Amino acid sequence: MTQLETPPISEETPLTDVQTAHAKAIELGQHMMRMTTASGSGHPSSALAISHIVVQLMYRTMRYDLNDPWSLANDRFVLSIGHAVPAVYAAYADLGGVIGTDKGSARKLTVDDLWQLRQQDSLLDGHPNPAEGFPFFDAATGSLGQGLSVAAGLALSARLDGIHKKVYCVIGDGESREGQVWEAADFVVDHKLHNVCAIFSCNGHGQADSVSLQQSADALAAKTKAFGWHVIEIDGHNPAEIAEALDVVGTVDKPVAIIARTVKGWGVDMMLGANFHGKPIPKDKLDEACAQLVETGEKLGATAAEAWSPESPSAINRAEAAVKVSLPSFEDAMKRAGLESALEKKKLATRVAYGAALVALGDVDKRVVCLDGDVSNSTFANMFQKHHADRFFECKIAEQHMVTAAAGMAAAGKIPFASTFAKFVARAADQIDMAAISRANIKIVGSHSGVSLGADGPSQMAVTDVAFFRSMTRVDTGGGRIGCHLFQPSDPISAYRCVELMANVDGMCYMRTHRPDAPFLYDLNESFGLEGFKQLRKGDKLTLVSSGYMLHTVLQVADTLAKQGVACNVFDVYLMPLEADAILAAARSAGGTILTVEDNYIGGLHSELAEAAAACGDVRVHGMTARRMPKSAISAAEVFTHVGVGEAYILEKATSLVQG
Amino acid sequence: MTQLETPPISEETPLTDVQTAHAKAIELGQHMMRMTTASGSGHPSSALAISHIVVQLMYRTMRYDLNDPWSLANDRFVLSIGHAVPAVYAAYADLGGVIGTDKGSARKLTVDDLWQLRQQDSLLDGHPNPAEGFPFFDAATGSLGQGLSVAAGLALSARLDGIHKKVYCVIGDGESREGQVWEAADFVVDHKLHNVCAIFSCNGHGQADSVSLQQSADALAAKTKAFGWHVIEIDGHNPAEIAEALDVVGTVDKPVAIIARTVKGWGVDMMLGANFHGKPIPKDKLDEACAQLVETGEKLGATAAEAWSPESPSAINRAEAAVKVSLPSFEDAMKRAGLESALEKKKLATRVAYGAALVALGDVDKRVVCLDGDVSNSTFANMFQKHHADRFFECKIAEQHMVTAAAGMAAAGKIPFASTFAKFVARAADQIDMAAISRANIKIVGSHSGVSLGADGPSQMAVTDVAFFRSMTRVDTGGGRIGCHLFQPSDPISAYRCVELMANVDGMCYMRTHRPDAPFLYDLNESFGLEGFKQLRKGDKLTLVSSGYMLHTVLQVADTLAKQGVACNVFDVYLMPLEADAILAAARSAGGTILTVEDNYIGGLHSELAEAAAACGDVRVHGMTARRMPKSAISAAEVFTHVGVGEAYILEKATSLVQG
C-alpha cells in the first residue's frame, strides 16, 4: 500500500450534495441499464462503475456549454474506457446537451434518444464516436488505452491557444495494462500538462477474468506516483471524495491521478459477484435490476435535487476549417531553410525537403504543429523545431502516444504533422485506425521508407506501410472526405508540394520520405494536384510506373531502353488514391502493358493499377515489388537487387514485356 | 532518488577480475569502433555504453555453448537496444562463437568477419537478425522496446520444458519510453518469471536529444520498483558491481531489474559531451579514438587475462521441425469440445470452431501454446485454457507484448497461437513485422473481423487487417517459407482445417474469425489445402468470389440469381496467397468477369484477383469492399448495407455485370 496523498475530506462538503449525487447516479444508472437492454448489447456494468464519477464531472466539476459542445473553452472529458459510454450518454441526455455532426444539424439529446443506442440511424454509437454526431467527445475510443494521449493533445492545444481549461480522462484498471497509457503518462509530465486529470476506475474485473494485481488500485497508485503524478486514492462511489479529489486538479504542480475504487455493476445485486461483462440485463430482469438500484439509493439516503446544470464558460469559436494554405516558391523556401546549396546541387533527400516545407508551412499557418519521436534529426522535423519551437512537441520513443496525441490536437483545431521512421509508424497502426474513425485531421510522415536506407537493415525498413495506408484511401468518411491520402514524392520539389497538399486536405494524410539524396525531377515551380501522377517520359512500347526514391532507378532503366530504341512512358505516382485513367490511356497507346516497380511489399501501386486495369480488361499490368525479406547492405542499389527490384532486373523484366 | 536495494560489493570479488574485465572491454571497444567505421555506419557510442555489461554477461555470467547456439539449455541474451549490437558481435567473434543459418552451414565467427559488418553477404546485419545467420539471438530487434517481451517468451518456454536457464535483456533508457516495455514488465511479474533479468543501460542520451527525466536512472528505478521488480542500481562500467548484481538473478523472489548508469561512447573522449549517436568514427580519427580507449584502460589498470570462456551447459536439442500434425475428424473434435449441439444445428461461429480446433491441436501436439489478451471468452481461446491450462498464457490487455512474447516462445520451438479481436491485432503491427523478420513460427488469430460484429461499432471492427497481412504473403523469407499465410475461413469446418494448416505451415500465419454463427458449408470430412479456394457454385454467367462470413451473403445473392436463371460460379477463398489460375479459368468460361465481395477495406481479395487477372488481361475483375466508414448497427446485414456491401447492392452489381 502506497502512502496516500489524499487531502482530508472537507467538513464543508454539504451533505445534500452527497445525497443528491447518489440520487442522480441512481437515476442515470437505470437509464444505462434500460438503453443497453433496448439495444440488446453493451456494457451496463462498466458504466455503473463510473456513474458517480460521471455525475460529479458532468454536473458539477466540468465547465462546459451544453449548447455548444464545439466551443474550445469547454473543459473536456475523454472516456478512454469507451465501453462505459452509456454512463455519459445517460448524463448528457438528462442534461439536454447538444448533439449533431455540425452546428447546422445540432439538436438537444433527449432521454428518448437513449433507447435508440447502437441503432444504425442513432447518433449514439456503441463506443464514443464523435464523428457520428456526439461532439461532446473529441475522439473515438473503445480500442483501449488511448484516451490519456487524446487528453494530452487537447491540453497541449489549449495551452497554445491560451485557454485555461481542464481535461479529464477516465481509464479502466484493466486497460491500464496497455503500454500507451504509460507513454502518455510520461508525456504529460514531460510537458507539464498539469490541467490533465487521469481517473482510474478500479473495479477489479476484466473481460475474461479478474484484473491482474499489477493493475490493482494499489499498484496503479504506486505506478502513477513513480511516473511523477500527484496521486489521490478514493472510493469511486463516494461523491464527497470524488469532488474533493477533482478539486485538486490545477492546484498542485503535477498532473493529478485519481485512483478510484469502483464496483462493476454498482448498486445492482444481480451484476455483482460473478463477472458480469459486456452484456445487457435480460429484458425480463430489467425492472428487478432497476428496483435493486433504487433500493441501493434508498439505503444511501439518495435525495433527488432540483435540476443541476454545469457552469458554462464563454464560448471560443474554432478556427474556420478549409482555410486554403499557399506555400512560397520552392526556391524561397529552400533559402528560408538555409538550403541554398541544394538549389545548386539540384539534389536533396525528400526527408529534408519535408523539413523545409514544414518550416514554410509553419510561417503561413499557425494551426500547424509538429510532433516527433526522438528522431527529428533523421526526419528533419528538427527544422520546424528550430524555427517554430513553441509548436514542436517531442514525444520521445513512443509512437503510439505520438499519433493519438496528434489526433487530440487535431480535435482542437490544430493541423499536426507527426513524424518518425516509416517503419515505426506501424507501432501506431491501431491508433491511426482510431484517428481515421475520429476523422482526425492529422498528417503522418514516415521517413526512411522502403528499403533504400540500406545498411541499417530490415528492423528499420518500412515495407508494409503502403498496403496499410492504401487500404484507407477509398473509404468515404463523410463530408467529401476519404480515409487517407497516401503521398510518395520522388524528389524534393514534389515533396515540398505534397506537404502543401496535405495541409489543404481535410483528413488524414500519410507521406513517405526517403533517406538518400534525390535529384530534382521537376521544375522549381511545378504544381501538383490531387490527380496523383506526373508523366516524366513518353513512349510507345511500354508504360513504367513507380513512386518515391525507387522511381529514379526506373528512370535509369527507361533511359537505357530509350538508347536501345525502346521508348517507354514513365509515370511518377506521388499520391493514392490515383486517378488512373490517363495512365491506362497512355498504356493503351503503348502496347497495352504497364510495369509497376516498388521497393515495398505487395498491396501498393501494383494493386492500385491492377484494380483499375482489371475493371477494363484491355491493359495488362505486371508488378515488381520487394519479394524477398530485406537485409542490410551498404547501398540502396544492393538492397534493391537483394529484394528483386535491382536495376538489372527491372531492365530484364521491361525488355521481356516489350518483346512480349 | 529512490532507495537502493543494491547489495554491498562483496570483498571476495577478486581485483583481477575487475582489471581483466576492463581489459576485455577495451579490446572489444576497439573492435566496435573499427567494424562500424569499416561499414561506414552503425552505433559505436551506444555499443561502448554496454561494453562492460556485455563482457560480464558473455564471458562470465551466462552459461551457454559457443559451439551450439541453438541448444535450448543455453542462457539467452536479448539485445532490446538492437543498435548497440557491435558490442555483442565483437565479443562473440573474440570468443569464436558459432554462426550460420543452420547447423549444416555453421562455422565460427572470427574477428576478421567483423570488418564485413552490414555488407550484403555478411551474416552480421545492422541490427540483431538471427534469421540471417546469427543464432546467438532469438529475435530480430532494432525496432525498440520489444526485447523484454521476447525474453518473457523464452523464459515461459524454458519453464514449460523444465529447463533452468536465465534470460538477460539489455534495454536502453530512451527505449524504455516505449509502452511495450511496461506491458512486458507486468507480464514477467504476473507469471513469476524470476529467471528474467532486465538491464537498463542509462546513458542519458537519445538520438535527437537527451533522454527525458522520465527515463533517468532514478525514474527507471522508481518505475521498475513500482512494477514489482527487485531493483539494483549500479555503475554500468564497474565490473564488480555488474557481476554482483547479475548474481542476484534467481536468488530473490522477484525478477531483477538492473539500472546501470552508463556512458555513451565510454572511454573515448571524442565521443563524449555532445551527443554522438548513430555514426561511426571517421576513418582518419579511428586510430586516435582507439588510442583514447586504450589510455582509458590504462588509467583503470586494465590487465589482459588468459582467454576467458563461458561455462557451457549440456546441450538440449530442439524438437524436430516439420512434424506433420493431423487433427481428428471435425465430428470428434466437436464432441471433445462439448459442441455436439452444433453438429445438429449445423451452424457455429468460426471463432468457436477455432477454439475447438485448438483443443484438438493441443491434444496432438505439445508444442502448441496459446496466448490471449483478456478476451479469451470472445476469441474462444478459453476452450484451450480449459483443456490445456498449463499451456495457456493470459497476457491481459497488452497486444504488443502478446505478439512479441509469442515470437519469443516460437524461438524456443513452441507453436504459439495468439488471439484477440482482429481490430486489436493492429496494436501489434510493428511487432508482427519484427516477428516476420525473425521468421517466427507464430499463429495470430483475430476474432470479430470485418464489420459483421455489428453493434459494437468501428472501434471494434478490423477493416485494414487484410491489406496489412496480405502485403506479406508474397515475400520469400528463405527456406521455402513466405512472410505470412492469411486465412479467412467461412464456416466452422473450414476454420477447423485452417487451424490444422496453420500448425503445419512453418512461419507466420494470420486467421480471421467472425462473431456471428455461420452455417456449415462443407462436408464434415472435407479437406483443405494451400491452394486456398473451394468452388461452391458453378455457373456460366459470372464468377463471384468472397471469404469469411461475407461469403454467406454472396451465396444468397448467387441463389437469388440462380432462381432468375442466372447461374454464377461462387468461390470461397479461405487462404492468401491464392493460386488464382483455376478461378481465372472458371471466369473465362463464365463471361470473363469476376466480382469480389469483402467487408474490409481495399487491399485484400480484390487486389489479389485483380493482380492475377491484370497480368493476363482476359478476365475483368470488379471489387466490392467496405467503402464507407462503418458505425454501429444492430445486425451484420445492416452494417453490410451501411458500408456498401449489403445483399441488395451485391445483387444489383452482379446483375449489372451480367447484363454487361
Interface residues (C-beta under 8 A of the other chain):
Chain A: S39 G40 S41 G42 G82 R118 Q119 Q120 S122 D125 G126 H127 P128 N129 A131 E132 A140 T141 G142 S143 L144 G145 G174 E175 R177 E178 G179 Q180 V181 W182 E183 D186 V189 D190 G206 Q207 A208 D209 V211 S212 L213 Q214 Q215 A219 A222 K223 K225 A226 F227 G228 D372 D374 V375 S376 N377 S378 N382 E394 K396 I397 A398 Q400 H401 K423 F424 A426 R427 A429 D430 D433 M434 A436 I437 A455 D456 G457 P458 S459 Q460 V463 T464 V466 A467 F468 R470 S471 M472 T473 R474 V475 D476 T477 G478 G483 G592 N600 Y601 I602 G603 H606 S607 L609 A610 E611 A613 A614 A615 C616 G617 D618 V619 R620 V621 H622 G623 T625 A626 R627 R628 M629 K631 S632 A633 I634 E638 V639 H642
Chain B: S39 G40 S41 G42 G82 R118 Q119 Q120 S122 D125 G126 H127 P128 N129 A131 E132 A140 T141 G142 S143 L144 G145 G174 E175 R177 E178 G179 Q180 V181 W182 E183 D186 V189 D190 G206 Q207 A208 D209 V211 S212 L213 Q214 Q215 A219 A222 K223 K225 A226 F227 G228 D372 D374 V375 S376 N377 S378 N382 E394 K396 I397 A398 Q400 H401 K423 F424 A426 R427 A429 D430 D433 M434 A436 I437 A455 D456 G457 P458 S459 Q460 V463 T464 V466 A467 F468 R470 S471 M472 T473 R474 V475 D476 T477 G478 G483 G592 N600 Y601 I602 G603 G604 H606 S607 L609 A610 E611 A613 A614 A615 C616 G617 D618 V619 R620 V621 H622 G623 T625 A626 R627 R628 M629 K631 S632 A633 I634 E638 V639 H642
